[in-house]
Amino acid sequence: MALTPDDLIAQAMRDPVNAALAKRLPRLGLKQGFLTAGCLFQATWNHTAGRPPGWGVKDYDVFYFDDSDLSWEAEDAVIRRVHEAVADLGATVEVKNQARVHLWYEQRFKAPYPRLRSARDGIDRYLIACTRVGIDLADGSLYAPDGLDDLAAGILRMNPLLPVPEMFNAKARDYQSRWPWLRIATCASSSTP
């Protein structure tokens, strides 16, 4: 049976931290706010593996996009607001303004990074194609530009928008060490291996 957007959202919301974030964060009015990354796709892999939905989740990623002020101080103010709203959850919540990533990415990761135009652009640049998922905090809809077939099947492909084999292989091997049934595709094509 195919994984649907509703299935993924339901699996993710079984993690009480995800459910609380999805309820609280819309009230903060983050521009183009998304709950994204491992807290979502790992819930699906945990469901498949029979594990609790939050097993192995290191942090909960929140993206937003506000290009009206690209200062660190403006982003830090948003980070503090989010952390105040979720402090009781006891979880690490990483908040990133996608309008600012190009300002620090190259120094940190030694690779160029374009200026983004939206929070979705940030999701689009994940290293592994099937992990490009996010829940829009404004309307609860799922953004999944690659669909959900590879995510459900556990197929890890390099994202052609960010073809960095060394980083892809390290990330894919890390995931495979926690979910051994995942398969690493040997090429960046979008067809099934």
N, C-alpha and C positions, 0 to 999 in steps of 0.2 A: 504494500500500500504506500502511495506517495506521501511525502511530508508536505503538508500545506502550510501557508502562513499562519492560519489559526492554530495548527498543531504546534508549531515552533513557539508561538507566543504563549500558548497554554503550558508547554513544557518549561519555558523560562519563568513564567509566573508562579510555578510550584516552588521556586526558590523564594523564600519570604523576603529576602533583601531586594530582589528584582521587583517583587510585588509592591513593596513599600516605596521603592524609588519611582516606579511607574505612577504611583498615586500622589506622591509628594512633589516631585520635580516639576510637573506642569504648572503648579501654583507659583513657581518662581519666575515664570515668563522668559525662560532662556530662548533667545532667538535661534530658530532652527535646531532646537534641542533634540538629541537622540540618546537613548540608552543603547549601547553598542558593544561589540567585540565578544570576548570570552564568556561573559556572564550570560550571553544568549546562546551562541553555538555550542558551548560546552554543556549546556543543559540538555540539548538534543543528544550529544554523545553519551552523557550520563544516563539519559533515559534508555538508550540502546543497551548500555552496559549494566543496567539495573542498579545504578548508584543514585544517591541523593542528588537532586538537581544542582546544588551548589558545590558538589565535590570538586576539588581541584581549582576552583575559581580563586585567582590571586587578588583580583581587584575588579571593580565595577566601573566601566568606562562611560563617561558622559561627554558627548561632543556638543558643541554649539558653535554658531558662527555670528560674530559681531565685528564688522570691520569699521565701526564708527570710532573706535579708539583702540589702536594696536599696542598700547603700552602694557608692560607687565603689570603695572598697578591696577589697571582696569580688569585684566584677567584674574589677578589675585583677589580682587574684591568679589568677583563671581564665585571663585573657588571657595572663599570663606563663607559666602551666603549658602552655597550648597552644603558645605560641611556642617554648618550650624543646623540646617534643616534635617540632616540625616545622622547626626552625631550619635544618637541612641542606638543605631543599627549595629555598631561594632564592626563595620566593614570598611575596607579601604576603597574610597570612591575617588577615581582619577577624573578630573575635569579639565578639558582642553578646548580652548578657542581655536577652531580650525583656521580662522583668519590670520593667526599668528604663527602657525607651524613653520612656515618658510623662513621665519626670522631666526630660528634656533636649530632646525633639523640638521643642516649640513655640518655644523660644528659638533653636534652630538653623535651623528651617525656616519660622518665622512662621506656623504653622498648628497648630491643636489636635490632640491625639492621645490616644485613650482608653487607659486602663490595660488592658493585655492580660492574658489568662488562660492563655496557652500559647505555645509557640514557633510552633505552626501559625498562631496569630492574627497573628504578625508576618509570616509568609509571605503570609497572606491580604491583607495591606495593601500589597503591592507596587503600584506605579502602573499597570503593564501586566498585564492579566489572564493572558495566556499564559505570563508569566514566573513565575507563582506555583507554583514547583516546589521540592521539597526531598527529599533522601534522608535517611531516619531512620537515625541512626548506631547505634541499638540493634539494628535488625533488617534494615537494608538496603532497606526498602521505599520506594517512591516516593509522595510526597504531591503530588498535582496536582488541586486542587479544580475546575479548569476543564477537566479532560481535556487531551488533547495535540493535538487537531485544529488549533487555531489556531497552536500552536507549530510544528507540522510544515508548515503552509501559509504561515507567515510573516506572519500577520495580527496586528497590534498594536491591541488595544482598551483603552480606558480601563477600569480596574477600578471597578465601581460602588460598591465599599466605600470607595474613596478618590478621589472625583471632583474632581480638581484639574487642570483643563485645561491651565494653563500648565506645570505640572511634567510632566504626561503628555506634552504636545507636545514639550517639550525633550528628555525621555528618549527618546521614540520617534524623533525626528529624529536624535539621536545614534546610536541603533542602526542606523537606515536609512543613515546616512553610512558605516557599516562593512559593512553587508550591504544593498546597494542594492535587492535584490529584495524586501525586506520591504515590506508594505503597511500603511499607517496607516488604521484604520477611522475614519470621521468621526463615529461615535456610540458610545455605551457599551453598546449592546445586545449580547446574546450570540449573536445569529443571524449567519450568514455574510453578508458584504456582497454 
